[in-house]
Amino acid sequence: MADSKLDSYFEDWQARETTAEAMIPIIGRLYRKYNVVTSIFGRALVNRSVIRILKDHRFVRQVEGTELDVRDSHLLVETLLKLKPGPCHVDIGKLAAQFRKENGTDMEAFLTAEMGDVLGKHKEADLGGAPQDVVLYGFGRIGRLLARIMIEKAGGGSLLRLRAVVVRGGKDGDLEKRASLLRRDSVHGPFNGTITVDAANDALIVNGNYIQFIYANAPSEIDYTKYGIESALIVDNTGIWRDEAGLSQHLECKGAARAVLTAPGKGKIKNIVYGINHGDLTDADKIISAASCTTNAIVPILKAVNDKYGVVSGHVETVHAYTNDQNLIDNFHKGDRRGRAAAMNMVLTETGAAKAVAKALPELEGKLTGNAIRVPIPNVSMAILNLTMEKESTPEEMNDYLSWAALYSPMQKQIDFVDSNEVVSSDFVGNRHAGIVDAKATIVSGKQAVLYVWYDNEFGYSCQVVRILQEISHVKFPYFPADRG
């Protein structure tokens, strides 16, 4: 290959790199000053590296057939910043692709037509109302990921604000160990930011967020108002209490307003899968459940299939990563089989996910059965949906439909879609969707369909929990481009 051609490839790469670098401060300013969240076909851009931004532009080939030109997206965010928008979510990938398809020449006119409702609506002193105080009751796997996500999403500081964490303990060195566990994670990697330990005041300062650590053995010991915390959302990620009687203890604390359980709730507690039945929430619901990771993974895809084809019956088999309640080596466990060494065995166990589907999607009540196998990996699971449908389909038609659902339906934050022969479980660590359809594994024959759904049972689920917190805090911003599905 001639040297001139080699040079042209490298020069083109450097030019695109330079343009992506120029986008980063603009994306940050839109987020921190205006509370504008930017993405490219659902892939978040805030706090992303130059290489990640360029990879997201290249991903657009899979959707539009051609790579997104970084110059178009740079022009779009630069123009948007000048127009001083109010809080919103903007998919600059979809907008830039639309601008190019329409052979647009005036980006300001294009954005005015698409986003006129929010342009010029920024108010320096009011970016969505007073911050909502949030308290994490427990600081295990889910608790620490919730902390990471909320700190990342702090934006202009006027939305959800993590104020405190409640844990047992309080011995010398406890706070330093908690900080270390937040800072380093064997599965999810290092924390993206800085953590300072304020041992004298039992607090961590994380990316400028002052987080009080409260040591208590029960909710009855806590008065949140002593720490300046008012009307807080208490997120119980301990799993100790799952019924109304147990979780009501949180509401008896001064400064607490509502309790959210990060596990399936029992009795009459509403089990919410964001994107499906979050519209059922009312201000009168003081105790709610975010259901399970598996329920969140499968319900959006089941709804999509049921809406188009009708689900007659089905079986859900979950191939699930081992969890902290299993034993590292063989030892006593109150649950069947779970006492056997988690890292050495596939462990057949039960799952309530199939029955729990009906709590979020009543039309499927009694139509599904389920089982689970715990396997020797620490994170990322798979649900296999074996469905009998009312209408016939083909693998191509089913995949086209689910791809559309992942990109354009109201469930686009819940459903992701991958079409590759090479993906494995570790490729989905950190995926923010509730579930990811593996297109290459889809089997459809007439009215029978088998769908393979990956999900990060820790991070993807935690993102769903945060979406519920935003919903009940009325942190809900318009999305652009508006859904045309």
C-alpha angles and dihedrals in degrees: 000000000000117000091237091060092047089051092049092057092050094044090050090051092050091049092052090046091053091050092049090050089054090053095057099074090043092052089048093049092049089052102043099036102031104022090236112155113206129199143163111232090331096317109122119237102191113111092001128142126245091253092049091051091051091047089053089052090052091049088067088076088075091057107031101023093242133066117261111252108238089212090063093050092045090053090048097053092041091054092043091055090055090052093059100223127201120240112305146129114255125191098203090181093062093041094047091048090050091048090053093046090053090049088237122191103175111059094181092055090046093052091045090056093046101038106021092129093068105027114113090010097112116123115191093212099043121045100163104325134282116340117264112235114228128191124194111215099202130014106219129122096308095036094056093046090050087052091051093049096046092048090049090050096048089111110167090353095252101102129058110353122193103220106167148004123212118210139155120247125048098185122144111291094016095119093048090053091049089051091049092052090052091046097049129035125177092211106031100032131228123340113261100236145019131306125196122190116221097190094172091062099030092243143125123215105210118183087333094312112126107218118188117213113214119195113211140141095211139014090249089071094060133090106179093188088070086071096045092258116144135179090356130182106233110209108200108202096161097088090216094121123034103161132074094256094055098041092047087074088076092057091055090065117099109251096025121116108168140007126221120193119209093209136056111296123226130225118003096343110129112246106210127199105189112234092030114051104359086114087072091069118107133180087253091066102096096166121042138162128225088210119224132310091249094049089051091049098051106032098070092050092044089051091050092051093043092050093055106027107016119239114240097177141328151170126236117207114188121204097195134187114243116266138213094263091067124085124254089215131015110293141133116303126170090223123079113263093349091104091072120098107284097206094050105043146052102231121204110214142151129271129196092201096102093054091040090060089077092061090063098027108031093181089072096052111139093005100098138062125190148192137172141218119200110213133195100265125099100225146009119055138196133225118203111205113200104188139181110206136197093229131046124244143167131234091252094049093045093049093047090052095047090046089055090048090053093051107032113012124096086257095061092118091052101042125057127178132210128186108189137116092213107055121117134178098277090059089071099053106126096016108151097208123096092234139001122213113222101216096191090059097049113123121191127169115169107299095352121090134176115194126187114211123188121200138176095233090199110035101027090049092048089054089055090051091052090050088056091050089052091049096052090043089054090240095149121141129184118264124226133239090036115238109273095175 
